[in-house]
Amino acid sequence: MKDVILRKLKDSKGEFVSGEELSSGLGVSRTAVWKCINELKKEGYVIDSSSKKGYKLSYVPDIINPWEIKEGLDTETIGKSVHCFSEVDSTNNYAKTLAQKGCDDGTVVLAERQTQGRGRLGRSWDSTDKKGIWMSIVLRPAVGLEDVQIITLAASVAVASALKKAMDVNAGIKWPNDIVLDGKKVCGILTEMSMEMERVNYLVLGIGMNFSQQESEFPKEIRDRATSLGIYLKEKHGLDISGFRRSHLVKTILSELEEVYDTIKEGKVGVIIEEWKKYSVTLGKEVLINYKEEQYIGTAQDIDQNGRLIVRLSDGTVREVLSGEVSV
Ligand code: BTN
C-alpha cells in the first residue's frame, strides 16, 4: 500500500492529493492512509499535510528501497526482484542464501549498512550506514568456470560506464576489477560462485561503491588508497555529492550490467575485453603481482580472452595471471 501512495504522490508532481482520493482509490480507511504517510515520513520523505487539501510530496530522500530502485528501471532480467535492508551482515551472504533457495537470475540485494562486509582476498569491507552502495546480484549464466573471470571483468566495465552515464565521472579499472578515480579505489567487486558438474550453478556479484564518505570516515589504514565519489567530485569539480542520488546510480549500474550480461550470453567476449581495455589503468604499466606466497614485478602487456593478465617479467618470461593483487 505504501508503494501505491508514494506512486500517487509522485505522479501528482508537487500538487496536493486529497486523503479521500487516496483512501477510496485503495479501498482503505483514511486512518490507514494517514498511518502509511507517517511511515513514509519516518523513512525521510517530506510530505506536507493539510486538513483541507490532503498530502503533498515535497522531498524524496536518497534512500534505498525497492520502489526507488524499481522506478524507471529499464531492465528485463536484472533487478526484476529487489530485496532491500537497513542492515545485513553481508549482501553477498544474503544473496547466496536466496540463490540456494532458487531465486531468479538477476535478483538484487541491497543494504544501507553491512556489519560484516567482505572484500577480495579475505579482507573486510567497510560499509558505513547510508554512505555507499552495498549491493549483490545473483546471476545464473550457462557457462563453465573458465568464463567466470570475464563476467567479473564485465561487471567492472558496467560500473565504470554507469559512473560516466549517471554522474559524468571518468573512472578507470585496475585489473581485475577495482574501480579507481585518480589512482584511488572507489569501488570493489567480489565475485563468489557455486559450481555443479563443472558448470556455474550461480554467481554472486558483490559491488561496494563508496558514495558520500568523508576521508575521516574511512578506516585509517586505507585512507591513502580509498576515495568516495563525494570526495572526488568536490576536489575535482567543486560539486556536492548531495546533488546526486545513490538510487539513480544503482539503476544505471543494473542497466549497464544487463547490457554486458547480454553481450556475454551472445558469446561476444571480445567486445567485453575491448571495453575493459578502454577503461584499464593497468595495461602498459609496471606492476607488482602478489599471488599467494609469490611476488613478482613485470609489465602488464595485455589481457587474454579468459581475462588473464599477461605480464612480461624483466627476464623476458611471460606470465598469465588469473587472480591476485596488482600494485601499480
Ligand atoms: C574488494 O575487495 O575490492 C571487493 C569489495 C566488495 C564489497 C561488496 S559490498 C556488497 C557486497 N557484500 C559484501 O560483503 N561484499 C560486497
Boltz pocket constraint, residues with backbone or C-beta under 6 A from the ligand:
constraints:
  - pocket:
      binder: B
      contacts: [[A, 89], [A, 90], [A, 91], [A, 92], [A, 93], [A, 114], [A, 116], [A, 117], [A, 118], [A, 119], [A, 120], [A, 121], [A, 123], [A, 124], [A, 125], [A, 127], [A, 133], [A, 134], [A, 135], [A, 136], [A, 178], [A, 187], [A, 188], [A, 189], [A, 190], [A, 205], [A, 206], [A, 207], [A, 208], [A, 209]]
      max_distance: 6.0
